[in-house]
Each structure stands twice: as structure tokens, then as C-alpha cells.
Amino acid sequence: MSNKIEVSLPEEELDWIQLRQDLGPVAEVETTKEKLQRKIKENPLVPLGCLATTAALTAGLYNFRTGNRKMSQLMMRSRIAAQGFTVMALVVGVVMTYTDKK
């Protein structure tokens, strides 16, 4: 009497296993910190835009809380501009990455 259990893996799973065996130790695993550093080096304008957005939002909320409506409104408009800058930096970074790979 045999206690073996047969497991059937899908064909795609077997392809991945074979690919990993073929690549061997060549494929390095990137840590989260390394990936973040690489992404910042590839497109440094995105973190800059995020910081600008955060600063404008914080200043706008502070001025709203203290009752300075004029400055609060200016900071909220600045936040929108900073968000637009960030989105454009993302788009430019993606386009540059895509054209470099071709």
C-alpha cells in the first residue's frame, strides 16, 4: 500500500520553475530600500514633487486652521500646481524609461 500523493501542477507553473532553474544565481533579488533608491535615481523629480505637494498642503491646512483664508487659498492652489508637476514628472519618467528600453 503506497501513501504517495500525486500533485499535478499547471503547465505555466512548470515553465516558471524551469526558468528559475535556468537563470540560477544570476537573478538577484532587490530589497525594498534598493528599489526605492534606484527609482529616486531614475526619476528624482517625482519625490521632489511629492515633497512640494505635502509642503503646500500642510501650509494650506495650517493657514486654514489659523483663519488666514487668503494664504490658505494660495497654498491650496500651489498644491494643485505641485500635484500637476508630480504627474508630469511621472509621465516624463515613464516615457524616458520606455524609450531607453527600446
Biopython code that builds the backbone (N, CA, C, O; Angstrom):
import numpy as np
from Bio.PDB.StructureBuilder import StructureBuilder

atoms = [
    (1, "MET", "N", (0.831, -1.175, 0.000)),
    (1, "MET", "CA", (0.000, 0.000, 0.000)),
    (1, "MET", "C", (0.883, 1.248, 0.000)),
    (1, "MET", "O", (1.732, 1.407, 0.877)),
    (2, "SER", "N", (0.690, 2.107, -0.953)),
    (2, "SER", "CA", (1.530, 3.286, -1.121)),
    (2, "SER", "C", (0.805, 4.530, -0.596)),
    (2, "SER", "O", (-0.389, 4.709, -0.832)),
    (3, "ASN", "N", (1.543, 5.383, 0.118)),
    (3, "ASN", "CA", (0.987, 6.616, 0.665)),
    (3, "ASN", "C", (1.375, 7.843, -0.167)),
    (3, "ASN", "O", (1.310, 8.966, 0.331)),
    (4, "LYS", "N", (1.764, 7.650, -1.383)),
    (4, "LYS", "CA", (2.169, 8.772, -2.241)),
    (4, "LYS", "C", (0.950, 9.534, -2.721)),
    (4, "LYS", "O", (-0.081, 8.957, -3.067)),
    (5, "ILE", "N", (1.100, 10.839, -2.730)),
    (5, "ILE", "CA", (0.055, 11.714, -3.265)),
    (5, "ILE", "C", (0.620, 12.388, -4.509)),
    (5, "ILE", "O", (1.673, 13.023, -4.461)),
    (6, "GLU", "N", (-0.067, 12.246, -5.582)),
    (6, "GLU", "CA", (0.380, 12.873, -6.818)),
    (6, "GLU", "C", (-0.238, 14.258, -6.934)),
    (6, "GLU", "O", (-1.444, 14.441, -6.767)),
    (7, "VAL", "N", (0.631, 15.235, -7.227)),
    (7, "VAL", "CA", (0.188, 16.612, -7.374)),
    (7, "VAL", "C", (0.423, 17.015, -8.816)),
    (7, "VAL", "O", (1.515, 16.836, -9.356)),
    (8, "SER", "N", (-0.590, 17.548, -9.418)),
    (8, "SER", "CA", (-0.485, 17.982, -10.799)),
    (8, "SER", "C", (-0.358, 19.503, -10.833)),
    (8, "SER", "O", (-1.263, 20.215, -10.399)),
    (9, "LEU", "N", (0.772, 20.001, -11.352)),
    (9, "LEU", "CA", (0.988, 21.444, -11.459)),
    (9, "LEU", "C", (0.583, 21.923, -12.850)),
    (9, "LEU", "O", (0.775, 21.206, -13.833)),
    (10, "PRO", "N", (0.032, 23.116, -12.940)),
    (10, "PRO", "CA", (-0.288, 23.653, -14.261)),
    (10, "PRO", "C", (0.989, 23.845, -15.081)),
    (10, "PRO", "O", (2.076, 23.989, -14.522)),
    (11, "GLU", "N", (0.852, 23.846, -16.380)),
    (11, "GLU", "CA", (1.994, 23.973, -17.283)),
    (11, "GLU", "C", (2.754, 25.283, -17.060)),
    (11, "GLU", "O", (3.981, 25.304, -17.153)),
    (12, "GLU", "N", (2.035, 26.386, -16.764)),
    (12, "GLU", "CA", (2.674, 27.683, -16.549)),
    (12, "GLU", "C", (3.598, 27.636, -15.326)),
    (12, "GLU", "O", (4.683, 28.217, -15.333)),
    (13, "GLU", "N", (3.154, 26.944, -14.289)),
    (13, "GLU", "CA", (3.954, 26.823, -13.075)),
    (13, "GLU", "C", (5.253, 26.086, -13.365)),
    (13, "GLU", "O", (6.309, 26.453, -12.851)),
    (14, "LEU", "N", (5.177, 25.067, -14.172)),
    (14, "LEU", "CA", (6.377, 24.313, -14.532)),
    (14, "LEU", "C", (7.333, 25.166, -15.362)),
    (14, "LEU", "O", (8.549, 25.037, -15.224)),
    (15, "ASP", "N", (6.797, 26.038, -16.226)),
    (15, "ASP", "CA", (7.640, 26.931, -17.015)),
    (15, "ASP", "C", (8.420, 27.887, -16.117)),
    (15, "ASP", "O", (9.602, 28.132, -16.355)),
    (16, "TRP", "N", (7.769, 28.426, -15.090)),
    (16, "TRP", "CA", (8.439, 29.340, -14.159)),
    (16, "TRP", "C", (9.522, 28.615, -13.376)),
    (16, "TRP", "O", (10.604, 29.157, -13.150)),
    (17, "ILE", "N", (9.232, 27.403, -12.968)),
    (17, "ILE", "CA", (10.225, 26.632, -12.218)),
    (17, "ILE", "C", (11.437, 26.375, -13.099)),
    (17, "ILE", "O", (12.573, 26.519, -12.646)),
    (18, "GLN", "N", (11.215, 26.001, -14.338)),
    (18, "GLN", "CA", (12.313, 25.737, -15.257)),
    (18, "GLN", "C", (13.109, 27.011, -15.533)),
    (18, "GLN", "O", (14.337, 26.966, -15.606)),
    (19, "LEU", "N", (12.427, 28.142, -15.688)),
    (19, "LEU", "CA", (13.101, 29.413, -15.938)),
    (19, "LEU", "C", (13.989, 29.784, -14.762)),
    (19, "LEU", "O", (15.126, 30.214, -14.959)),
    (20, "ARG", "N", (13.493, 29.625, -13.545)),
    (20, "ARG", "CA", (14.293, 29.922, -12.354)),
    (20, "ARG", "C", (15.522, 29.021, -12.273)),
    (20, "ARG", "O", (16.603, 29.465, -11.886)),
    (21, "GLN", "N", (15.352, 27.770, -12.636)),
    (21, "GLN", "CA", (16.491, 26.850, -12.612)),
    (21, "GLN", "C", (17.502, 27.223, -13.685)),
    (21, "GLN", "O", (18.708, 27.124, -13.458)),
    (22, "ASP", "N", (17.025, 27.652, -14.854)),
    (22, "ASP", "CA", (17.926, 28.044, -15.941)),
    (22, "ASP", "C", (18.719, 29.292, -15.590)),
    (22, "ASP", "O", (19.909, 29.385, -15.889)),
    (23, "LEU", "N", (18.047, 30.263, -14.946)),
    (23, "LEU", "CA", (18.724, 31.512, -14.597)),
    (23, "LEU", "C", (19.731, 31.311, -13.474)),
    (23, "LEU", "O", (20.782, 31.950, -13.450)),
    (24, "GLY", "N", (19.411, 30.442, -12.570)),
    (24, "GLY", "CA", (20.313, 30.147, -11.465)),
    (24, "GLY", "C", (20.543, 31.359, -10.582)),
    (24, "GLY", "O", (19.627, 32.155, -10.373)),
    (25, "PRO", "N", (21.755, 31.510, -10.060)),
    (25, "PRO", "CA", (22.039, 32.600, -9.126)),
    (25, "PRO", "C", (22.208, 33.964, -9.804)),
    (25, "PRO", "O", (22.487, 34.951, -9.125)),
    (26, "VAL", "N", (22.045, 34.035, -11.117)),
    (26, "VAL", "CA", (22.220, 35.291, -11.846)),
    (26, "VAL", "C", (21.158, 36.315, -11.461)),
    (26, "VAL", "O", (21.459, 37.503, -11.351)),
    (27, "ALA", "N", (19.942, 35.878, -11.260)),
    (27, "ALA", "CA", (18.847, 36.792, -10.936)),
    (27, "ALA", "C", (18.910, 37.162, -9.456)),
    (27, "ALA", "O", (18.626, 36.341, -8.583)),
    (28, "GLU", "N", (19.293, 38.433, -9.189)),
    (28, "GLU", "CA", (19.386, 38.899, -7.813)),
    (28, "GLU", "C", (18.050, 39.477, -7.364)),
    (28, "GLU", "O", (17.308, 40.052, -8.162)),
    (29, "VAL", "N", (17.758, 39.322, -6.102)),
    (29, "VAL", "CA", (16.541, 39.874, -5.531)),
    (29, "VAL", "C", (16.875, 41.261, -4.985)),
    (29, "VAL", "O", (17.842, 41.436, -4.243)),
    (30, "GLU", "N", (16.061, 42.238, -5.365)),
    (30, "GLU", "CA", (16.276, 43.625, -4.960)),
    (30, "GLU", "C", (15.462, 43.920, -3.703)),
    (30, "GLU", "O", (14.262, 43.646, -3.663)),
    (31, "THR", "N", (16.102, 44.473, -2.686)),
    (31, "THR", "CA", (15.378, 44.808, -1.464)),
    (31, "THR", "C", (14.535, 46.064, -1.708)),
    (31, "THR", "O", (14.717, 46.766, -2.703)),
    (32, "THR", "N", (13.622, 46.329, -0.794)),
    (32, "THR", "CA", (12.746, 47.497, -0.923)),
    (32, "THR", "C", (13.556, 48.784, -0.890)),
    (32, "THR", "O", (13.290, 49.707, -1.660)),
    (33, "LYS", "N", (14.537, 48.850, -0.010)),
    (33, "LYS", "CA", (15.374, 50.047, 0.091)),
    (33, "LYS", "C", (16.164, 50.274, -1.202)),
    (33, "LYS", "O", (16.249, 51.401, -1.689)),
    (34, "GLU", "N", (16.733, 49.213, -1.748)),
    (34, "GLU", "CA", (17.480, 49.322, -3.002)),
    (34, "GLU", "C", (16.575, 49.755, -4.150)),
    (34, "GLU", "O", (16.975, 50.555, -4.996)),
    (35, "LYS", "N", (15.360, 49.226, -4.175)),
    (35, "LYS", "CA", (14.417, 49.592, -5.225)),
    (35, "LYS", "C", (14.035, 51.068, -5.116)),
    (35, "LYS", "O", (13.964, 51.765, -6.127)),
    (36, "LEU", "N", (13.787, 51.548, -3.891)),
    (36, "LEU", "CA", (13.455, 52.953, -3.679)),
    (36, "LEU", "C", (14.599, 53.849, -4.122)),
    (36, "LEU", "O", (14.372, 54.858, -4.790)),
    (37, "GLN", "N", (15.822, 53.494, -3.760)),
    (37, "GLN", "CA", (16.985, 54.287, -4.170)),
    (37, "GLN", "C", (17.142, 54.298, -5.690)),
    (37, "GLN", "O", (17.462, 55.334, -6.273)),
    (38, "ARG", "N", (16.920, 53.161, -6.326)),
    (38, "ARG", "CA", (17.028, 53.092, -7.787)),
    (38, "ARG", "C", (15.966, 53.960, -8.453)),
    (38, "ARG", "O", (16.252, 54.673, -9.415)),
    (39, "LYS", "N", (14.735, 53.896, -7.935)),
    (39, "LYS", "CA", (13.647, 54.689, -8.519)),
    (39, "LYS", "C", (13.895, 56.184, -8.355)),
    (39, "LYS", "O", (13.593, 56.964, -9.258)),
    (40, "ILE", "N", (14.444, 56.593, -7.203)),
    (40, "ILE", "CA", (14.742, 58.006, -6.985)),
    (40, "ILE", "C", (15.846, 58.471, -7.931)),
    (40, "ILE", "O", (15.792, 59.590, -8.441)),
    (41, "LYS", "N", (16.844, 57.622, -8.170)),
    (41, "LYS", "CA", (17.913, 57.974, -9.112)),
    (41, "LYS", "C", (17.391, 58.065, -10.542)),
    (41, "LYS", "O", (17.820, 58.924, -11.312)),
    (42, "GLU", "N", (16.454, 57.169, -10.897)),
    (42, "GLU", "CA", (15.901, 57.164, -12.248)),
    (42, "GLU", "C", (15.048, 58.400, -12.524)),
    (42, "GLU", "O", (15.092, 58.954, -13.622)),
    (43, "ASN", "N", (14.275, 58.831, -11.530)),
    (43, "ASN", "CA", (13.367, 59.957, -11.734)),
    (43, "ASN", "C", (13.309, 60.799, -10.451)),
    (43, "ASN", "O", (12.376, 60.656, -9.662)),
    (44, "PRO", "N", (14.301, 61.677, -10.240)),
    (44, "PRO", "CA", (14.363, 62.434, -8.985)),
    (44, "PRO", "C", (13.296, 63.520, -8.849)),
    (44, "PRO", "O", (13.097, 64.041, -7.751)),
    (45, "LEU", "N", (12.614, 63.871, -9.922)),
    (45, "LEU", "CA", (11.616, 64.932, -9.854)),
    (45, "LEU", "C", (10.322, 64.481, -9.173)),
    (45, "LEU", "O", (9.592, 65.312, -8.633)),
    (46, "VAL", "N", (10.035, 63.203, -9.190)),
    (46, "VAL", "CA", (8.806, 62.707, -8.564)),
    (46, "VAL", "C", (8.850, 62.895, -7.042)),
    (46, "VAL", "O", (7.892, 63.435, -6.488)),
    (47, "PRO", "N", (9.912, 62.478, -6.338)),
    (47, "PRO", "CA", (9.945, 62.737, -4.899)),
    (47, "PRO", "C", (9.936, 64.234, -4.577)),
    (47, "PRO", "O", (9.354, 64.657, -3.578)),
    (48, "LEU", "N", (10.578, 65.022, -5.423)),
    (48, "LEU", "CA", (10.573, 66.474, -5.231)),
    (48, "LEU", "C", (9.152, 67.020, -5.339)),
    (48, "LEU", "O", (8.746, 67.858, -4.534)),
    (49, "GLY", "N", (8.403, 66.552, -6.319)),
    (49, "GLY", "CA", (7.015, 66.970, -6.471)),
    (49, "GLY", "C", (6.153, 66.516, -5.305)),
    (49, "GLY", "O", (5.266, 67.247, -4.866)),
    (50, "CYS", "N", (6.407, 65.318, -4.802)),
    (50, "CYS", "CA", (5.652, 64.822, -3.638)),
    (50, "CYS", "C", (5.926, 65.678, -2.410)),
    (50, "CYS", "O", (5.011, 65.997, -1.651)),
    (51, "LEU", "N", (7.183, 66.048, -2.218)),
    (51, "LEU", "CA", (7.520, 66.913, -1.082)),
    (51, "LEU", "C", (6.878, 68.290, -1.230)),
    (51, "LEU", "O", (6.376, 68.848, -0.254)),
    (52, "ALA", "N", (6.892, 68.838, -2.438)),
    (52, "ALA", "CA", (6.273, 70.145, -2.673)),
    (52, "ALA", "C", (4.768, 70.078, -2.426)),
    (52, "ALA", "O", (4.193, 70.994, -1.838)),
    (53, "THR", "N", (4.135, 69.005, -2.869)),
    (53, "THR", "CA", (2.700, 68.832, -2.642)),
    (53, "THR", "C", (2.390, 68.749, -1.151)),
    (53, "THR", "O", (1.447, 69.377, -0.669)),
    (54, "THR", "N", (3.184, 67.975, -0.431)),
    (54, "THR", "CA", (2.983, 67.820, 1.005)),
    (54, "THR", "C", (3.194, 69.141, 1.737)),
    (54, "THR", "O", (2.434, 69.483, 2.643)),
    (55, "ALA", "N", (4.224, 69.880, 1.344)),
    (55, "ALA", "CA", (4.503, 71.169, 1.987)),
    (55, "ALA", "C", (3.364, 72.156, 1.748)),
    (55, "ALA", "O", (2.927, 72.840, 2.673)),
    (56, "ALA", "N", (2.881, 72.229, 0.500)),
    (56, "ALA", "CA", (1.789, 73.156, 0.191)),
    (56, "ALA", "C", (0.513, 72.758, 0.927)),
    (56, "ALA", "O", (-0.208, 73.622, 1.426)),
    (57, "LEU", "N", (0.232, 71.471, 0.997)),
    (57, "LEU", "CA", (-0.956, 71.004, 1.711)),
    (57, "LEU", "C", (-0.866, 71.325, 3.206)),
    (57, "LEU", "O", (-1.827, 71.804, 3.809)),
    (58, "THR", "N", (0.295, 71.054, 3.787)),
    (58, "THR", "CA", (0.484, 71.330, 5.209)),
    (58, "THR", "C", (0.341, 72.821, 5.511)),
    (58, "THR", "O", (-0.340, 73.203, 6.463)),
    (59, "ALA", "N", (0.984, 73.661, 4.698)),
    (59, "ALA", "CA", (0.892, 75.111, 4.907)),
    (59, "ALA", "C", (-0.541, 75.593, 4.697)),
    (59, "ALA", "O", (-1.017, 76.457, 5.434)),
    (60, "GLY", "N", (-1.224, 75.046, 3.706)),
    (60, "GLY", "CA", (-2.604, 75.438, 3.450)),
    (60, "GLY", "C", (-3.529, 75.066, 4.595)),
    (60, "GLY", "O", (-4.379, 75.861, 4.995)),
    (61, "LEU", "N", (-3.365, 73.858, 5.124)),
    (61, "LEU", "CA", (-4.191, 73.434, 6.248)),
    (61, "LEU", "C", (-3.896, 74.250, 7.507)),
    (61, "LEU", "O", (-4.805, 74.584, 8.266)),
    (62, "TYR", "N", (-2.617, 74.567, 7.720)),
    (62, "TYR", "CA", (-2.250, 75.385, 8.872)),
    (62, "TYR", "C", (-2.902, 76.771, 8.768)),
    (62, "TYR", "O", (-3.482, 77.263, 9.736)),
    (63, "ASN", "N", (-2.803, 77.389, 7.596)),
    (63, "ASN", "CA", (-3.391, 78.713, 7.409)),
    (63, "ASN", "C", (-4.911, 78.666, 7.484)),
    (63, "ASN", "O", (-5.529, 79.616, 7.965)),
    (64, "PHE", "N", (-5.516, 77.604, 7.030)),
    (64, "PHE", "CA", (-6.961, 77.444, 7.153)),
    (64, "PHE", "C", (-7.352, 77.371, 8.630)),
    (64, "PHE", "O", (-8.333, 77.979, 9.060)),
    (65, "ARG", "N", (-6.569, 76.619, 9.389)),
    (65, "ARG", "CA", (-6.848, 76.448, 10.820)),
    (65, "ARG", "C", (-6.692, 77.766, 11.587)),
    (65, "ARG", "O", (-7.465, 78.045, 12.504)),
    (66, "THR", "N", (-5.694, 78.576, 11.211)),
    (66, "THR", "CA", (-5.454, 79.837, 11.919)),
    (66, "THR", "C", (-6.344, 80.968, 11.415)),
    (66, "THR", "O", (-6.346, 82.054, 11.994)),
    (67, "GLY", "N", (-7.097, 80.729, 10.345)),
    (67, "GLY", "CA", (-8.039, 81.733, 9.863)),
    (67, "GLY", "C", (-7.502, 82.638, 8.769)),
    (67, "GLY", "O", (-8.177, 83.590, 8.377)),
    (68, "ASN", "N", (-6.318, 82.368, 8.272)),
    (68, "ASN", "CA", (-5.730, 83.173, 7.197)),
    (68, "ASN", "C", (-6.241, 82.627, 5.860)),
    (68, "ASN", "O", (-5.563, 81.833, 5.207)),
    (69, "ARG", "N", (-7.424, 83.054, 5.465)),
    (69, "ARG", "CA", (-8.088, 82.484, 4.288)),
    (69, "ARG", "C", (-7.345, 82.763, 2.987)),
    (69, "ARG", "O", (-7.276, 81.902, 2.109)),
    (70, "LYS", "N", (-6.797, 83.951, 2.866)),
    (70, "LYS", "CA", (-6.117, 84.315, 1.623)),
    (70, "LYS", "C", (-4.894, 83.417, 1.382)),
    (70, "LYS", "O", (-4.698, 82.901, 0.282)),
    (71, "MET", "N", (-4.082, 83.242, 2.424)),
    (71, "MET", "CA", (-2.894, 82.391, 2.297)),
    (71, "MET", "C", (-3.297, 80.925, 2.136)),
    (71, "MET", "O", (-2.651, 80.182, 1.398)),
    (72, "SER", "N", (-4.350, 80.512, 2.817)),
    (72, "SER", "CA", (-4.838, 79.142, 2.692)),
    (72, "SER", "C", (-5.243, 78.854, 1.250)),
    (72, "SER", "O", (-4.903, 77.804, 0.704)),
    (73, "GLN", "N", (-5.964, 79.780, 0.638)),
    (73, "GLN", "CA", (-6.389, 79.615, -0.757)),
    (73, "GLN", "C", (-5.182, 79.565, -1.700)),
    (73, "GLN", "O", (-5.157, 78.777, -2.645)),
    (74, "LEU", "N", (-4.189, 80.407, -1.436)),
    (74, "LEU", "CA", (-2.968, 80.413, -2.248)),
    (74, "LEU", "C", (-2.228, 79.077, -2.121)),
    (74, "LEU", "O", (-1.733, 78.545, -3.115)),
    (75, "MET", "N", (-2.154, 78.545, -0.920)),
    (75, "MET", "CA", (-1.467, 77.268, -0.702)),
    (75, "MET", "C", (-2.216, 76.104, -1.346)),
    (75, "MET", "O", (-1.588, 75.170, -1.845)),
    (76, "MET", "N", (-3.527, 76.146, -1.341)),
    (76, "MET", "CA", (-4.292, 75.082, -1.992)),
    (76, "MET", "C", (-4.086, 75.124, -3.507)),
    (76, "MET", "O", (-4.022, 74.084, -4.162)),
    (77, "ARG", "N", (-3.983, 76.328, -4.053)),
    (77, "ARG", "CA", (-3.678, 76.440, -5.490)),
    (77, "ARG", "C", (-2.256, 75.979, -5.778)),
    (77, "ARG", "O", (-1.991, 75.362, -6.810)),
    (78, "SER", "N", (-1.354, 76.280, -4.869)),
    (78, "SER", "CA", (0.025, 75.804, -5.015)),
    (78, "SER", "C", (0.079, 74.281, -4.957)),
    (78, "SER", "O", (0.868, 73.655, -5.664)),
    (79, "ARG", "N", (-0.752, 73.698, -4.122)),
    (79, "ARG", "CA", (-0.812, 72.239, -4.020)),
    (79, "ARG", "C", (-1.230, 71.620, -5.343)),
    (79, "ARG", "O", (-0.671, 70.613, -5.778)),
    (80, "ILE", "N", (-2.229, 72.240, -5.982)),
    (80, "ILE", "CA", (-2.680, 71.736, -7.284)),
    (80, "ILE", "C", (-1.557, 71.827, -8.310)),
    (80, "ILE", "O", (-1.362, 70.907, -9.105)),
    (81, "ALA", "N", (-0.827, 72.922, -8.292)),
    (81, "ALA", "CA", (0.308, 73.078, -9.219)),
    (81, "ALA", "C", (1.382, 72.025, -8.936)),
    (81, "ALA", "O", (1.949, 71.446, -9.862)),
    (82, "ALA", "N", (1.655, 71.784, -7.661)),
    (82, "ALA", "CA", (2.665, 70.787, -7.303)),
    (82, "ALA", "C", (2.217, 69.375, -7.705)),
    (82, "ALA", "O", (3.032, 68.560, -8.137)),
    (83, "GLN", "N", (0.924, 69.098, -7.560)),
    (83, "GLN", "CA", (0.411, 67.796, -7.997)),
    (83, "GLN", "C", (0.540, 67.648, -9.514)),
    (83, "GLN", "O", (0.903, 66.584, -10.014)),
    (84, "GLY", "N", (0.241, 68.717, -10.233)),
    (84, "GLY", "CA", (0.405, 68.683, -11.690)),
    (84, "GLY", "C", (1.848, 68.437, -12.082)),
    (84, "GLY", "O", (2.127, 67.672, -13.005)),
    (85, "PHE", "N", (2.773, 69.091, -11.376)),
    (85, "PHE", "CA", (4.201, 68.882, -11.622)),
    (85, "PHE", "C", (4.576, 67.422, -11.379)),
    (85, "PHE", "O", (5.318, 66.829, -12.162)),
    (86, "THR", "N", (4.067, 66.851, -10.300)),
    (86, "THR", "CA", (4.377, 65.461, -9.965)),
    (86, "THR", "C", (3.860, 64.504, -11.037)),
    (86, "THR", "O", (4.565, 63.578, -11.438)),
    (87, "VAL", "N", (2.642, 64.724, -11.493)),
    (87, "VAL", "CA", (2.071, 63.866, -12.539)),
    (87, "VAL", "C", (2.882, 63.990, -13.826)),
    (87, "VAL", "O", (3.161, 62.987, -14.482)),
    (88, "MET", "N", (3.259, 65.207, -14.185)),
    (88, "MET", "CA", (4.067, 65.389, -15.397)),
    (88, "MET", "C", (5.434, 64.713, -15.243)),
    (88, "MET", "O", (5.940, 64.127, -16.200)),
    (89, "ALA", "N", (6.029, 64.786, -14.065)),
    (89, "ALA", "CA", (7.308, 64.119, -13.823)),
    (89, "ALA", "C", (7.158, 62.608, -13.964)),
    (89, "ALA", "O", (8.040, 61.942, -14.505)),
    (90, "LEU", "N", (6.038, 62.066, -13.477)),
    (90, "LEU", "CA", (5.777, 60.628, -13.635)),
    (90, "LEU", "C", (5.665, 60.247, -15.103)),
    (90, "LEU", "O", (6.255, 59.260, -15.543)),
    (91, "VAL", "N", (4.906, 61.031, -15.857)),
    (91, "VAL", "CA", (4.705, 60.736, -17.281)),
    (91, "VAL", "C", (6.029, 60.813, -18.031)),
    (91, "VAL", "O", (6.350, 59.931, -18.827)),
    (92, "VAL", "N", (6.797, 61.870, -17.776)),
    (92, "VAL", "CA", (8.096, 62.018, -18.450)),
    (92, "VAL", "C", (9.017, 60.860, -18.076)),
    (92, "VAL", "O", (9.721, 60.330, -18.936)),
    (93, "GLY", "N", (9.020, 60.462, -16.804)),
    (93, "GLY", "CA", (9.854, 59.338, -16.374)),
    (93, "GLY", "C", (9.473, 58.043, -17.044)),
    (93, "GLY", "O", (10.346, 57.273, -17.445)),
    (94, "VAL", "N", (8.184, 57.785, -17.175)),
    (94, "VAL", "CA", (7.718, 56.561, -17.840)),
    (94, "VAL", "C", (8.108, 56.579, -19.310)),
    (94, "VAL", "O", (8.579, 55.573, -19.842)),
    (95, "VAL", "N", (7.915, 57.708, -19.966)),
    (95, "VAL", "CA", (8.267, 57.818, -21.392)),
    (95, "VAL", "C", (9.765, 57.625, -21.580)),
    (95, "VAL", "O", (10.189, 56.921, -22.497)),
    (96, "MET", "N", (10.563, 58.240, -20.725)),
    (96, "MET", "CA", (12.018, 58.087, -20.843)),
    (96, "MET", "C", (12.446, 56.640, -20.600)),
    (96, "MET", "O", (13.318, 56.127, -21.301)),
    (97, "THR", "N", (11.847, 55.989, -19.625)),
    (97, "THR", "CA", (12.171, 54.601, -19.349)),
    (97, "THR", "C", (11.778, 53.703, -20.517)),
    (97, "THR", "O", (12.514, 52.786, -20.884)),
    (98, "TYR", "N", (10.622, 53.974, -21.089)),
    (98, "TYR", "CA", (10.130, 53.170, -22.218)),
    (98, "TYR", "C", (11.035, 53.351, -23.438)),
    (98, "TYR", "O", (11.352, 52.377, -24.121)),
    (99, "THR", "N", (11.450, 54.586, -23.716)),
    (99, "THR", "CA", (12.298, 54.822, -24.896)),
    (99, "THR", "C", (13.709, 54.271, -24.676)),
    (99, "THR", "O", (14.357, 53.861, -25.640)),
    (100, "ASP", "N", (14.202, 54.252, -23.432)),
    (100, "ASP", "CA", (15.521, 53.686, -23.155)),
    (100, "ASP", "C", (15.551, 52.178, -23.365)),
    (100, "ASP", "O", (16.576, 51.626, -23.763)),
    (101, "LYS", "N", (14.429, 51.510, -23.098)),
    (101, "LYS", "CA", (14.376, 50.063, -23.244)),
    (101, "LYS", "C", (14.305, 49.642, -24.703)),
    (101, "LYS", "O", (14.680, 48.521, -25.044)),
    (102, "LYS", "N", (13.827, 50.531, -25.568)),
    (102, "LYS", "CA", (13.773, 50.198, -26.997)),
    (102, "LYS", "C", (15.107, 50.423, -27.574)),
    (102, "LYS", "O", (15.307, 50.210, -28.770)),
]
sb = StructureBuilder()
sb.init_structure("model")
sb.init_model(0)
sb.init_chain("A")
sb.init_seg("    ")
for serial, (resi, resn, name, xyz) in enumerate(atoms, 1):
    if name == "N":
        sb.init_residue(resn, " ", resi, " ")
    sb.init_atom(name, np.array(xyz, "f"), 0.0, 1.0, " ", f" {name:<3s}", serial, name[0])
structure = sb.get_structure()
